[in-house]
């Protein structure tokens, strides 16, 4: 957006103490590091990995034959060194804080260079909400892709270049990656690839949700003390949206609930802390019990306001006020 952005991210399982848990090959690690560091630095890391491999395999040149004990010691040293190299860098790929730190710093350097400015760019630390896969993730994805419509930048969410949906429907190099990303957000994660699911299932289904929520809506405005209902020109006309929905066929009940809920700004997507089913929210509450007062018995709270339509299906960790 013009002064902020939204990201819906999947954080791989693991922890800092298990930096190798991603199971990356040496080649994949080097490939990823190429997007973060200079060629010279990546070559140094690659040389470290090759040295560790030599110790593990015992294939170091120019060394007289070693005893079996020395070979085993070197192999163990090589394995520890290899693990340390992977852990040193792959922890950044499973840590949200590390990812955001690097992302914001790199964007700031690029923006300052382009605009001829210096200094910090972001006013405050990022906010994050834990989202359960399924309905909560589906609603969050649609809410994000409707931001430019609610802001009055475009009428059709497909026309906004800087969004996942705009990228998914465009004939661009990044379209397939955007389609796979949205497909993984719109369906609970299962074993196997999501490739092909966008065209097979989600392209029309997801558009129905977005178009239903992108209709111009009335708003009470007061001029010289007289309140009157006017149409806010943000989104498609009702005729345009109805024609598009007929083309896309009837909506499912779940999609209709999501569409009604995300037409306006929803604080739960940014300030709800945790969003998902009652069981999901309570599960995270029980694991974070020390963060709450002794008087609080459970974590799940029914959402109010815009998300009231989905109350009972979606629950929040925070009980936000209407304003």
C-alpha positions as MATLAB code, in Angstrom:
seq = 'XXXXXXXXXXXXXXXXXXXXXXXXXXXXXXXXXXXXXXXXXXXXXXXXXXXXXXXXXXXXXXXXXXXXXXXXXXXXXXXXXXXXXXXXXXXXXXXXXXXXXXXXXXXXXXXXXXXXXXXXXXXXXXXXXXXXXXXXXXXXXXXXXXXXXXXXXXXXXXXXXXXXXXXXXXXXXXXXXXXXXXXXXXXXXXXXXXXXXXXXXXXXXXXXXXXXXXXXXXXXXXXXXXXXXXXXXXXXXXXXXXXXXXXXXXXXXXXXXXXXXXXXXXXXXXXXXXXXXXXXXXXXXXXXXXXXXXXXXXXXXXXXXXXXXXXXXXXXXXXXXXX';
ca = [
       0.000    0.000    0.000;
       1.085    3.651   -0.018;
       2.459    3.706    3.531;
       2.423    0.106    4.802;
       2.260   -3.480    3.613;
       0.719   -6.801    4.622;
       2.395  -10.206    4.339;
       0.819  -13.614    4.859;
       3.749  -15.924    5.632;
       4.168  -19.613    6.316;
       6.972  -20.152    8.830;
       8.640  -23.584    8.492;
       8.805  -25.684   11.675;
      12.024  -25.730   13.651;
      13.994  -23.594   16.075;
      17.299  -21.789   16.400;
      18.769  -24.810   18.140;
      17.729  -26.940   15.176;
      18.997  -24.769   12.371;
      19.508  -27.787   10.130;
      15.882  -28.896   10.522;
      14.874  -27.516    7.129;
      16.761  -30.384    5.530;
      18.333  -28.167    2.869;
      20.968  -29.646    0.618;
      24.281  -27.815    0.372;
      23.339  -26.702   -3.124;
      19.976  -25.296   -1.991;
      21.582  -23.438    0.928;
      24.177  -21.853   -1.379;
      21.444  -20.909   -3.866;
      19.403  -19.153   -1.176;
      22.404  -17.355    0.275;
      23.089  -15.963   -3.181;
      20.027  -13.763   -2.719;
      21.379  -12.317    0.529;
      25.139  -11.969    0.173;
      27.794  -11.020   -2.371;
      29.289  -13.625   -4.718;
      32.644  -13.412   -2.901;
      31.062  -14.099    0.469;
      29.002  -17.011   -0.863;
      32.150  -18.523   -2.377;
      33.790  -18.438    1.070;
      30.832  -20.311    2.560;
      30.957  -22.828   -0.279;
      34.676  -23.422    0.416;
      33.874  -24.052    4.110;
      31.237  -26.620    3.123;
      33.651  -28.384    0.765;
      36.273  -28.598    3.527;
      33.700  -30.135    5.871;
      32.729  -32.648    3.165;
      36.372  -33.650    2.728;
      36.713  -34.312    6.452;
      33.540  -36.429    6.448;
      34.546  -38.488    3.426;
      38.262  -38.669    4.248;
      39.135  -37.539    0.726;
      41.601  -34.766    1.613;
      44.504  -34.586   -0.810;
      48.206  -34.278    0.053;
      47.886  -36.050    3.396;
      49.606  -39.306    4.276;
      47.410  -42.249    5.181;
      45.787  -41.705    8.574;
      44.821  -44.276   11.170;
      41.198  -45.385   11.427;
      40.849  -43.489   14.700;
      42.103  -40.260   13.105;
      39.760  -40.740   10.140;
      36.795  -41.177   12.502;
      37.785  -38.098   14.496;
      38.072  -36.027   11.337;
      34.716  -37.336   10.087;
      33.024  -36.331   13.363;
      34.711  -32.922   13.182;
      33.494  -32.527    9.594;
      29.906  -33.409   10.542;
      29.907  -30.856   13.372;
      31.413  -28.226   11.086;
      28.868  -29.002    8.355;
      25.969  -28.737   10.820;
      27.338  -25.475   12.228;
      27.539  -23.919    8.756;
      23.921  -24.852    7.968;
      22.727  -23.715   11.418;
      24.532  -20.403   11.064;
      22.381  -19.394    8.124;
      19.260  -21.549    7.959;
      17.951  -20.288   11.323;
      17.098  -17.078    9.458;
      14.729  -19.134    7.301;
      12.670  -20.362   10.265;
      12.619  -17.173   12.367;
       9.946  -14.568   11.663;
      11.872  -11.858   13.557;
      15.100  -12.520   11.631;
      13.238  -12.599    8.321;
      11.467   -9.290    8.985;
      14.673   -7.660   10.248;
      16.520   -8.527    7.040;
      13.527   -7.717    4.829;
      12.960   -4.251    6.303;
      16.667   -3.383    6.309;
      17.120   -4.367    2.669;
      13.989   -2.486    1.599;
      15.156    0.615    3.492;
      18.570    0.540    1.772;
      16.919    0.166   -1.640;
      14.343    2.921   -0.977;
      16.948    5.359    0.362;
      19.151    4.739   -2.653;
      16.242    5.273   -5.086;
      14.954    8.401   -3.317;
      18.320    9.932   -2.404;
      17.532    9.934    1.311;
      19.188    8.676    4.500;
      18.118    7.304    7.862;
      15.364    5.035    9.104;
      12.169    4.465    7.154;
       9.779    2.510    9.376;
       8.017    4.228   12.277;
       7.573    1.198   14.515;
       8.111   -2.542   14.854;
       5.954   -4.847   12.759;
       2.793   -6.400   14.218;
       1.983  -10.065   13.696;
      -1.043  -12.314   14.186;
      -0.912  -16.119   14.271;
      -3.372  -17.458   11.677;
      -4.744  -21.006   11.586;
      -4.850  -22.744    8.200;
      -8.326  -23.143    6.728;
     -11.040  -20.513    7.108;
      -8.948  -18.009    9.076;
      -6.128  -18.122    6.527;
      -8.580  -17.915    3.625;
     -10.296  -14.850    5.104;
      -6.947  -13.187    5.845;
      -5.689  -13.698    2.278;
      -8.873  -12.176    0.851;
      -8.765   -9.285    3.321;
      -5.228   -8.438    2.229;
      -6.029   -8.618   -1.490;
      -9.029   -6.277   -0.971;
      -6.938   -3.540    0.658;
      -6.463   -1.532   -2.567;
     -10.231   -1.694   -3.242;
     -11.122   -0.450    0.247;
      -8.542    2.336   -0.199;
     -10.150    3.426   -3.472;
      -7.029    2.742   -5.551;
      -8.709    0.243   -7.914;
     -12.231   -1.096   -8.444;
     -11.237   -4.662   -9.273;
      -8.655   -6.338   -6.982;
      -7.139   -7.979  -10.069;
      -6.040   -4.542  -11.289;
      -3.687   -3.895   -8.371;
      -0.188   -4.787   -9.506;
       1.364   -5.036   -6.038;
      -0.740   -7.865   -4.615;
      -0.696  -11.657   -4.654;
      -3.983  -11.795   -6.540;
      -2.912   -9.177   -9.092;
       0.269  -11.166   -9.698;
      -1.598  -14.500   -9.884;
      -3.924  -13.361  -12.685;
      -1.269  -11.439  -14.629;
       0.719  -13.003  -17.431;
       4.052  -12.404  -15.724;
       7.104  -14.360  -14.635;
       5.903  -14.435  -11.041;
       2.348  -15.577  -11.785;
       2.874  -19.268  -11.100;
       4.631  -18.620   -7.797;
       1.814  -16.268   -6.747;
      -0.804  -18.847   -7.754;
       0.904  -21.584   -5.740;
       1.255  -19.250   -2.757;
      -2.434  -18.362   -2.792;
      -3.447  -22.001   -3.297;
      -1.455  -23.013   -0.217;
      -3.129  -20.204    1.766;
      -6.645  -21.115    0.623;
      -6.554  -24.794    1.539;
      -5.388  -26.546    4.728;
      -1.852  -27.801    4.190;
      -1.713  -31.408    3.063;
       1.159  -33.578    1.941;
       2.080  -33.036   -1.652;
       2.339  -30.117   -4.035;
      -0.262  -27.369   -4.479;
       0.811  -26.938   -8.097;
      -2.194  -26.874  -10.389;
      -4.731  -26.269   -7.582;
      -5.099  -22.609   -8.514;
      -6.450  -23.290  -12.002;
      -8.268  -26.483  -11.051;
     -10.081  -25.118   -8.012;
      -9.274  -21.696   -6.648;
      -9.121  -19.172   -9.494;
     -12.921  -18.808   -9.784;
     -13.661  -19.694   -6.154;
     -11.370  -17.022   -4.763;
     -12.521  -14.407   -7.251;
     -16.122  -14.915   -6.104;
     -15.060  -13.987   -2.578;
     -13.178  -10.883   -3.715;
     -15.814   -9.613   -6.148;
     -18.614  -10.022   -3.597;
     -16.673   -7.878   -1.149;
     -15.583   -5.299   -3.740;
     -19.041   -3.762   -4.309;
     -19.571   -0.047   -3.757;
     -21.394    0.495   -0.490;
     -23.482    3.253    1.049;
     -22.268    5.335    3.958;
     -23.937    7.859    6.243;
     -22.286   11.253    5.873;
     -23.212   14.544    7.502;
     -23.109   17.881    5.663;
     -24.149   21.076    7.475;
     -25.805   18.986   10.145;
     -27.929   16.919    7.713;
     -27.167   13.183    7.593;
     -27.625   11.492    4.257;
     -26.684    8.129    2.764;
     -24.294    8.380   -0.169;
     -22.456    5.812   -2.277;
     -18.750    5.728   -1.586;
     -17.003    5.205   -4.920;
     -14.674    2.470   -3.745;
     -15.126   -0.729   -5.689;
     -17.308   -2.062   -8.473;
     -20.862   -0.955   -9.185;
     -23.486   -3.450   -8.071;
     -24.389   -4.227  -11.699;
     -20.757   -4.937  -12.555;
     -20.330   -7.244   -9.605;
     -23.603   -9.093  -10.263;
     -22.653   -9.712  -13.881;
     -19.265  -11.046  -12.796;
     -20.807  -13.296  -10.137;
     -23.258  -14.777  -12.631;
     -20.305  -15.590  -14.819;
     -18.533  -17.241  -11.915;
     -21.679  -19.161  -10.755;
     -23.305  -19.247   -7.290;
     -21.279  -18.627   -4.143;
     -20.774  -21.210   -1.440;
     -22.116  -20.341    2.036;
     -18.644  -20.099    3.540;
     -17.403  -17.773    0.819;
     -20.458  -15.551    1.332;
     -19.685  -15.172    5.051;
     -16.085  -14.260    4.308;
     -17.155  -11.731    1.664;
     -19.517   -9.963    4.073;
     -16.884   -9.825    6.779;
     -13.974   -8.269    4.887;
     -15.653   -5.372    3.054;
     -14.399   -2.948    5.703;
     -11.268   -2.698    7.808;
     -11.011   -5.555   10.298;
      -8.674   -5.034   13.272;
      -8.631   -8.730   14.145;
      -6.397   -9.459   11.147;
      -3.692   -7.170   12.561;
      -4.392   -6.932   16.308;
      -6.107  -10.212   17.131;
      -2.819  -11.913   18.170;
      -4.214  -15.357   17.262;
      -7.063  -16.119   14.840;
      -8.618  -19.504   14.098;
     -10.928  -22.174   15.495;
     -11.755  -22.244   19.213;
      -9.563  -25.314   19.705;
      -6.643  -23.699   17.875;
      -6.782  -20.443   19.880;
      -7.181  -22.263   23.203;
      -4.275  -24.546   22.329;
      -1.927  -21.599   21.836;
      -3.339  -19.982   25.004;
      -2.493  -23.068   27.077;
       1.077  -23.111   25.733;
       1.451  -19.384   26.536;
      -0.400  -19.440   29.855;
       2.373  -17.520   31.670;
       1.678  -14.436   29.537;
      -1.850  -13.959   30.916;
      -3.400  -13.124   34.280;
      -4.362  -15.916   36.666;
      -8.016  -14.966   36.380;
      -8.237  -15.747   32.683;
      -9.572  -19.267   32.171;
      -9.312  -19.700   28.414;
      -8.011  -17.939   25.321;
     -10.790  -17.991   22.714;
     -12.958  -14.883   22.344;
     -15.813  -14.399   19.873;
     -14.996  -11.588   17.438;
     -17.229   -8.523   17.312;
     -18.022   -5.923   14.706;
     -17.101   -6.812   11.133;
     -16.250  -10.431   11.984;
     -19.479  -11.032   13.923;
     -20.846  -12.833   10.844;
     -18.197  -15.518   11.374;
     -18.482  -15.636   15.163;
     -18.526  -19.226   16.377;
     -16.430  -20.358   13.410;
     -13.591  -17.890   13.897;
     -12.232  -17.034   17.352;
      -9.659  -14.477   18.482;
      -7.151  -14.407   21.344;
      -7.984  -10.740   21.989;
     -11.346   -9.253   22.860;
     -11.145   -6.084   20.756;
     -13.528   -3.189   21.253;
     -15.745   -2.100   18.393;
     -13.810    1.161   17.919;
];
